[in-house]
Amino acid sequence: QVQLVESGGGLVQAGGSLRLACAASGSIFRFNAMAWYRQAPGKQRELVAGITAAGDTNYADSVKGRFTLSRDRAKTTVYLQMNSLKPEDTAVYYCNANGVRFSSPYDYWGQGTQVTVSS
């Protein structure tokens, strides 16, 4: 069993920064891909940033140039550095790990961490 635990959320003023972390525990292994999603009240969950097994990253247009995703060498922990935060970044941020292992797909989610940006 794999658990993903997010941390680093909180309340920040517009223009400020936060760094989110997502650490895996349990029967961990090198994940194929990891990502951060977010869900604001009344909106669908959306991809914020993702990283592949090869280390390629992709970002939502709304966060490009402001957010940076990084990963540790073990490929079990990811970080999301969020700078120049805007009120519209307010959401619950979720960590995701997905891929295929021993021919079986997996898709793990964390419980989420709240990020609130005040204007």
Secondary structure, 3 states (H helix, E strand, C coil): CEEEEEECCEEEECCCCEEEEEEEEECCCCCCEEEEEEECCCCCCEEEEEECCCCCEEECCCCCCCEEEEECCCCCEEEEEECCCCHHHCEEEEEEEEEEECCEEEEEECCCEEEEEEC
